[in-house]
Amino acid sequence: MEVRDLRNIRRASLELAPGLNVLIGRNAQGKTSLLEAVGLLARGRSFRTEQTDTLIRRGAPALQAQGTAVAEDRRTCLEVELSPGRRRLRVDGREVTPREYHGRLEVVVYSTDRLRVVRGPMRERRQFLDRAASALWPAYRQAVREFERVLGQRNAALEAGAKDLDTWNERFALLGARLRERRAGYAARLRQALRGGYQPEGEAYDVLLVPLPLADGAEAERRRLGDEMEARRKDEARARRSLVGPHRDGVILSVDGEDASESASSGQARSLLLALALATLEVYRQESGRAAVALLDDLDSELDEGRATEVCREVASRGQALVTTAHAGWARRLAELGRLFEVEAGEVRAA
């Protein structure tokens, strides 16, 4: 991987190990920015911010990230170039659309920046499920796109008081039911992985959908969504927007049966977030037969060293992982699992 002009990183080159890679350095030296670069290569966007221009190092015209993804016997060169107001994606030197770019490399992120998945608005939890499932199944990604398109069209019809609203209602119910069914399928896989996964204090983690999925398939879900729309017809006419459907459904993350967004302590929220990341890795591996790259930021800041070491050992045994830490002593005890890098003032060198 090579990175230029990303945040405080002027230029950095890393030859990453296939297992564990540990980035060591004090705060604000650029460790998390290197994780961000890997995420950028995988997704074409940052996992830390939607404000793309803030990623570019001050005074630089653009940032560039390039990396070689290796899957079995295939090597793929991925490139992302960001300049103010513009994003360019390349695969093996050829510029491609975001749709063509996605799916060649996948990452799963644990970072306290992502506590919004646990603590934030419901939209964050819906997006967490939809993005993880879209990375796994192209048909899921297509279902999300189709639903979002008809949602925009139906909202426009509601805003204008259009007479053809019933036509949009039929399409909305069909695509909404399809997305609900697919979301329920992924949530079920994630629940299974959570139950058999990381549980540091014997806590039980779960993910629940509201309304609960129906067992009778997409046609029953289509009828239920149609009934929900009919029940809120007057409310939607007044609000001039769609008030029911997958874009408004609930996703509840729980710790020992309690809604984590309301009752989880700071430590419980972080443990749940880590459990979700590890469960997402496991579902991806089971379904695709490949390993996503694990990006674990400041893993040992919340876990004791023994537990953090065990997590690193487990993740590295199943694929590639990048871990950041400010504790050099602990990092050096991980040397047998992979490679160590020192990060200081935006510069990287092998430890």
C-alpha positions as CSV (number, residue, x, y, z in Angstrom):
1,M,0.0,0.0,0.0
2,E,1.2,3.5,-0.8
3,V,-0.5,6.7,0.6
4,R,0.1,10.3,-0.3
5,D,-1.2,13.5,1.2
6,L,-3.9,11.9,3.4
7,R,-4.4,14.1,6.6
8,N,-0.9,14.4,8.2
9,I,0.7,11.7,6.0
10,R,2.8,13.2,3.2
11,R,3.9,9.8,1.9
12,A,3.9,6.3,3.3
13,S,4.6,2.9,1.9
14,L,3.8,-0.3,3.7
15,E,4.4,-4.0,2.8
16,L,1.7,-5.6,4.9
17,A,1.8,-9.1,6.3
18,P,-1.1,-11.5,5.4
19,G,-1.8,-11.9,9.1
20,L,-1.4,-9.3,11.9
21,N,0.0,-5.8,11.3
22,V,0.5,-3.5,14.3
23,L,0.8,0.3,13.9
24,I,2.6,1.8,17.0
25,G,2.7,5.5,17.9
26,R,1.5,8.2,20.1
27,N,-1.8,9.9,19.6
28,A,-2.3,12.1,16.5
29,Q,0.7,10.6,14.6
30,G,-1.3,9.1,11.7
31,K,-2.1,5.5,12.8
32,T,-5.8,5.8,12.3
33,S,-5.2,7.6,9.0
34,L,-3.5,4.5,7.7
35,L,-6.5,2.4,8.7
36,E,-8.6,5.0,6.9
37,A,-6.4,4.6,3.8
38,V,-7.1,0.9,3.7
39,G,-10.9,1.6,4.1
40,L,-10.6,4.1,1.3
41,L,-9.0,1.5,-1.0
42,A,-11.8,-1.0,-0.1
43,R,-14.8,1.3,-0.3
44,G,-13.8,4.4,-2.2
45,R,-14.8,6.5,0.8
46,S,-13.8,7.1,4.4
47,F,-15.2,5.3,7.4
48,R,-14.6,8.4,9.5
49,T,-16.2,11.2,7.7
50,E,-18.5,12.1,4.8
51,Q,-16.6,15.4,4.3
52,T,-14.2,14.1,1.7
53,D,-12.2,17.3,1.3
54,T,-11.1,17.1,4.9
55,L,-9.0,14.0,4.2
56,I,-6.6,15.9,1.9
57,R,-3.4,17.1,3.6
58,R,-3.5,20.9,4.0
59,G,-1.7,22.5,1.1
60,A,-1.9,19.5,-1.1
61,P,-4.0,19.5,-4.3
62,A,-5.2,15.9,-3.9
63,L,-4.7,12.7,-1.9
64,Q,-3.8,9.3,-3.5
65,A,-4.0,5.8,-2.2
66,Q,-2.9,2.7,-4.0
67,G,-2.7,-0.9,-3.0
68,T,-2.5,-4.4,-4.3
69,A,-5.3,-6.7,-3.2
70,V,-4.4,-10.4,-3.4
71,A,-7.2,-13.0,-3.4
72,E,-6.1,-16.6,-4.1
73,D,-4.0,-16.3,-7.3
74,R,-5.4,-13.0,-8.4
75,R,-3.7,-9.6,-7.8
76,T,-5.7,-6.4,-8.3
77,C,-4.3,-2.9,-8.2
78,L,-6.8,-0.5,-6.5
79,E,-6.3,3.3,-6.7
80,V,-8.3,6.2,-5.2
81,E,-7.6,9.8,-5.9
82,L,-9.5,12.6,-4.1
83,S,-9.3,16.2,-5.0
84,P,-11.8,19.0,-3.9
85,G,-15.2,18.0,-5.4
86,R,-13.8,15.0,-7.3
87,R,-13.2,11.3,-6.8
88,R,-11.5,9.0,-9.2
89,L,-11.4,5.2,-8.8
90,R,-9.1,2.9,-10.8
91,V,-8.8,-0.9,-11.1
92,D,-5.6,-2.1,-12.7
93,G,-5.0,1.4,-14.1
94,R,-8.4,1.7,-15.6
95,E,-10.8,4.4,-14.3
96,V,-14.1,2.8,-13.3
97,T,-17.5,3.8,-11.7
98,P,-18.1,3.2,-8.0
99,R,-20.4,0.3,-9.0
100,E,-17.5,-1.4,-10.9
101,Y,-15.0,-0.6,-8.1
102,H,-16.9,-2.1,-5.2
103,G,-16.6,-5.8,-4.1
104,R,-12.8,-6.3,-4.8
105,L,-11.7,-5.7,-1.2
106,E,-13.8,-5.7,2.0
107,V,-12.9,-4.3,5.4
108,V,-14.6,-4.5,8.8
109,V,-13.9,-1.6,11.2
110,Y,-13.7,-1.3,14.9
111,S,-13.1,2.3,16.0
112,T,-14.6,4.4,18.8
113,D,-15.5,6.8,16.0
114,R,-18.2,4.2,15.1
115,L,-19.8,4.2,18.6
116,R,-22.6,6.1,16.8
117,V,-23.7,2.7,15.5
118,V,-24.6,1.9,19.2
119,R,-25.4,5.3,20.6
120,G,-26.5,7.3,17.6
121,P,-29.8,7.7,15.8
122,M,-31.6,4.6,14.4
123,R,-30.4,5.5,10.8
124,E,-26.9,4.5,11.9
125,R,-28.0,1.0,12.8
126,R,-30.0,0.5,9.6
127,Q,-27.0,1.6,7.6
128,F,-24.7,-0.7,9.5
129,L,-26.7,-3.7,8.5
130,D,-27.4,-2.6,5.0
131,R,-23.7,-1.7,4.2
132,A,-22.4,-5.0,5.7
133,A,-24.9,-7.1,3.8
134,S,-24.4,-5.1,0.6
135,A,-20.7,-5.9,0.7
136,L,-21.5,-9.6,0.9
137,W,-24.4,-9.9,-1.6
138,P,-24.6,-7.8,-4.8
139,A,-28.4,-8.5,-4.9
140,Y,-28.7,-6.9,-1.5
141,R,-26.9,-3.8,-2.7
142,Q,-29.3,-3.7,-5.7
143,A,-32.3,-4.1,-3.5
144,V,-31.1,-1.0,-1.4
145,R,-30.6,1.1,-4.6
146,E,-34.0,0.1,-6.0
147,F,-35.8,0.9,-2.8
148,E,-34.1,4.2,-2.3
149,R,-35.0,5.2,-5.9
150,V,-38.7,4.4,-5.4
151,L,-38.7,6.1,-2.0
152,G,-37.5,9.3,-3.6
153,Q,-40.2,9.0,-6.3
154,R,-42.9,8.3,-3.8
155,N,-41.9,11.2,-1.7
156,A,-41.9,13.5,-4.7
157,A,-45.5,12.3,-5.5
158,L,-46.6,12.9,-1.9
159,E,-45.0,16.4,-1.9
160,A,-46.8,17.2,-5.1
161,G,-50.1,15.6,-4.2
162,A,-49.9,13.6,-7.4
163,K,-52.9,11.5,-8.5
164,D,-50.7,8.6,-9.5
165,L,-49.7,7.9,-5.9
166,D,-51.3,4.5,-5.9
167,T,-48.9,3.4,-8.7
168,W,-45.9,4.4,-6.5
169,N,-47.5,2.7,-3.5
170,E,-47.6,-0.7,-5.3
171,R,-43.9,-0.4,-6.3
172,F,-42.9,0.9,-2.9
173,A,-44.6,-2.0,-1.1
174,L,-43.0,-4.6,-3.4
175,L,-39.4,-3.2,-3.1
176,G,-39.8,-2.4,0.6
177,A,-40.9,-5.9,1.3
178,R,-38.0,-7.3,-0.6
179,L,-35.5,-5.2,1.3
180,R,-37.1,-6.1,4.6
181,E,-36.8,-9.8,3.8
182,R,-33.1,-9.5,2.8
183,R,-32.3,-7.4,5.9
184,A,-34.0,-10.0,8.1
185,G,-31.9,-12.7,6.5
186,Y,-28.6,-10.9,7.2
187,A,-29.7,-10.0,10.7
188,A,-30.4,-13.7,11.4
189,R,-26.8,-14.6,10.3
190,L,-25.4,-11.8,12.5
191,R,-27.4,-12.9,15.5
192,Q,-26.0,-16.4,15.1
193,A,-22.4,-15.2,14.9
194,L,-23.0,-12.9,18.0
195,R,-24.2,-15.8,20.1
196,G,-21.2,-17.9,19.3
197,G,-18.7,-15.0,19.3
198,Y,-16.9,-12.5,21.5
199,Q,-18.6,-12.2,25.0
200,P,-16.0,-10.8,27.4
201,E,-18.0,-10.8,30.6
202,G,-20.5,-13.5,29.6
203,E,-22.8,-10.8,28.3
204,A,-25.4,-11.7,25.7
205,Y,-25.4,-9.5,22.5
206,D,-28.3,-9.5,20.1
207,V,-29.7,-7.6,17.1
208,L,-33.5,-7.3,16.6
209,L,-35.6,-5.8,13.9
210,V,-38.8,-3.8,14.4
211,P,-41.2,-4.8,13.1
212,L,-40.2,-8.5,13.6
213,P,-39.7,-10.4,10.3
214,L,-42.6,-12.5,9.1
215,A,-42.0,-16.2,8.4
216,D,-44.3,-16.3,5.4
217,G,-42.1,-14.7,2.8
218,A,-42.0,-11.5,0.7
219,E,-45.7,-11.6,-0.3
220,A,-46.9,-11.6,3.3
221,E,-44.4,-8.8,4.0
222,R,-45.7,-6.9,1.0
223,R,-49.3,-7.1,2.3
224,R,-48.2,-6.0,5.8
225,L,-46.3,-3.0,4.4
226,G,-49.4,-2.1,2.3
227,D,-51.5,-2.2,5.5
228,E,-49.0,0.0,7.3
229,M,-49.1,2.5,4.4
230,E,-52.9,2.5,4.5
231,A,-53.0,3.0,8.2
232,R,-50.7,6.1,7.9
233,R,-52.3,7.5,4.7
234,K,-53.6,10.7,6.3
235,D,-50.4,11.2,8.3
236,E,-48.3,10.8,5.1
237,A,-50.5,13.2,3.2
238,R,-50.0,15.9,5.9
239,A,-46.2,15.2,6.3
240,R,-45.8,14.8,2.5
241,R,-43.2,12.0,2.9
242,S,-43.2,8.3,3.5
243,L,-43.5,7.5,7.2
244,V,-43.4,3.7,7.0
245,G,-41.0,1.2,5.4
246,P,-37.5,-0.1,5.6
247,H,-36.1,3.5,5.9
248,R,-38.0,4.0,9.1
249,D,-37.8,0.5,10.6
250,G,-36.1,-0.1,13.9
251,V,-32.9,-2.0,14.6
252,I,-32.3,-2.7,18.2
253,L,-28.8,-3.7,19.5
254,S,-29.1,-5.2,22.9
255,V,-26.8,-6.2,25.9
256,D,-28.4,-8.9,28.1
257,G,-31.8,-8.1,26.6
258,E,-31.6,-4.3,27.2
259,D,-31.5,-1.7,24.4
260,A,-27.8,-0.7,24.3
261,S,-28.6,2.8,22.9
262,E,-30.5,3.6,26.2
263,S,-28.8,1.5,28.9
264,A,-25.4,0.3,27.9
265,S,-22.4,1.6,29.9
266,S,-19.4,3.0,28.0
267,G,-17.5,-0.2,28.4
268,Q,-20.5,-2.3,27.3
269,A,-21.0,-0.1,24.2
270,R,-17.4,-0.6,23.2
271,S,-17.6,-4.4,23.8
272,L,-20.8,-4.6,21.8
273,L,-19.2,-2.7,19.0
274,L,-16.2,-5.0,19.0
275,A,-18.5,-8.1,19.1
276,L,-20.4,-6.7,16.1
277,A,-17.2,-6.2,14.1
278,L,-16.0,-9.7,14.9
279,A,-19.4,-11.2,14.1
280,T,-19.4,-9.3,10.8
281,L,-16.0,-10.7,9.9
282,E,-17.3,-14.2,10.7
283,V,-20.5,-13.9,8.6
284,Y,-18.4,-12.5,5.7
285,R,-16.0,-15.4,5.9
286,Q,-18.7,-18.1,6.1
287,E,-20.8,-16.7,3.2
288,S,-18.0,-15.6,0.8
289,G,-15.3,-18.1,1.6
290,R,-12.9,-15.2,1.8
291,A,-11.6,-13.0,4.7
292,A,-12.3,-9.3,5.0
293,V,-9.5,-7.2,6.4
294,A,-10.0,-6.3,10.0
295,L,-9.2,-2.7,11.0
296,L,-9.0,-2.4,14.8
297,D,-8.3,1.0,16.1
298,D,-6.9,1.4,19.7
299,L,-8.0,-2.1,20.5
300,D,-6.1,-2.2,23.8
301,S,-7.4,1.1,25.1
302,E,-10.6,-0.6,26.3
303,L,-9.4,-4.2,26.8
304,D,-6.8,-5.5,29.1
305,E,-3.6,-6.7,27.4
306,G,-4.4,-10.4,27.7
307,R,-7.9,-10.1,26.1
308,A,-6.6,-7.7,23.4
309,T,-3.9,-10.2,22.6
310,E,-6.4,-13.0,22.3
311,V,-8.6,-11.0,20.0
312,C,-5.5,-10.2,17.8
313,R,-4.5,-13.9,17.7
314,E,-8.0,-15.0,16.8
315,V,-8.5,-12.4,14.0
316,A,-5.0,-12.9,12.5
317,S,-5.6,-16.7,12.4
318,R,-8.5,-16.1,10.0
319,G,-7.2,-13.3,7.7
320,Q,-5.4,-10.0,7.6
321,A,-5.7,-7.4,10.4
322,L,-4.4,-4.0,11.1
323,V,-4.3,-2.9,14.7
324,T,-3.2,0.5,16.2
325,T,-1.8,1.0,19.6
326,A,0.1,3.6,21.7
327,H,1.7,0.9,23.8
328,A,5.0,-0.2,22.3
329,G,5.6,-2.9,25.0
330,W,2.4,-4.7,24.3
331,A,2.9,-4.4,20.5
332,R,6.3,-6.0,20.6
333,R,4.8,-9.0,22.3
334,L,2.7,-9.5,19.2
335,A,5.7,-9.6,16.9
336,E,5.4,-13.4,16.4
337,L,1.9,-12.9,14.9
338,G,3.0,-10.5,12.1
339,R,4.7,-7.2,11.4
340,L,5.2,-4.1,13.5
341,F,5.3,-0.5,12.1
342,E,6.2,2.7,14.0
343,V,4.2,5.8,13.0
344,E,5.5,9.2,14.0
345,A,4.5,12.7,12.6
346,G,2.9,11.1,9.5
347,E,5.9,8.9,8.7
348,V,6.0,5.1,8.8
349,R,8.9,2.7,9.2
350,A,9.1,-1.0,9.9
351,A,9.8,-1.6,13.7
